[in-house]
Amino acid sequence: MFGNMADMMGLMGKMKDLQSRMKDAQDQLATITLTAESGGGMVKATVNGQKALIGLEIDKDLVNPDDTEMLQDLIVAAVNKAFENIEPKIKEHLQKATDGVLPNIPGLDFGSLMK
């Protein structure tokens, strides 16, 4: 009877530990950054693990008031590429943060909690 209660208390302790680790891991995501470029490096976008655009560099030779459409396309491409490429870093960071707290359950992806 008390064995089941002890198991339940142990599981609750692990869940509290998991919650604490996840909060710390989410806070640390701001320190993970990635820069992607488009237009042969003429536009560079930097994002962080919290999926925020934190930097944008545009080569001054690209700034042409008569061709803003191309500049807009290059900015969108660089930002999208940066967000796409940061995903594996986020997943890896969250897996490391929760390693050992819960058993490895196939299909359980803590990275999906960040969406």
Residue pairs with C-beta under 8 A, 6 or more apart in sequence:
14 101
14 102
17 101
18 98
18 101
18 102
21 97
21 98
21 101
22 94
22 97
22 98
22 110
22 113
24 97
25 93
25 94
25 96
25 97
25 98
26 50
26 114
28 49
28 93
28 97
29 48
29 49
29 50
29 90
29 93
29 114
30 48
30 49
30 50
30 52
31 48
31 49
32 48
32 49
32 86
32 89
32 90
32 93
33 46
33 47
33 48
33 49
33 54
34 46
34 47
34 48
34 82
34 85
34 86
34 89
35 44
35 45
35 46
35 55
35 82
36 44
36 45
36 47
36 78
36 79
36 81
36 82
36 84
36 85
37 43
37 44
37 45
37 78
37 81
38 74
38 75
38 77
38 78
38 81
39 59
39 62
39 74
39 77
39 78
41 59
42 58
42 59
42 61
42 62
42 74
43 56
43 57
43 58
43 59
43 62
43 71
43 74
43 75
43 77
43 78
44 55
44 56
44 57
44 78
45 53
45 55
45 56
45 75
45 78
45 79
45 81
45 82
46 53
46 54
46 55
46 56
46 82
47 53
47 54
47 79
47 82
47 83
47 86
48 54
48 86
49 86
49 89
49 90
49 93
51 83
51 86
51 114
53 79
53 82
56 75
56 78
56 79
58 71
58 75
62 70
62 71
62 74
63 71
64 70
64 71
87 111
90 111
90 114
91 109
91 110
91 111
94 110
94 111
94 113
94 114
95 110
95 111
98 110
102 108
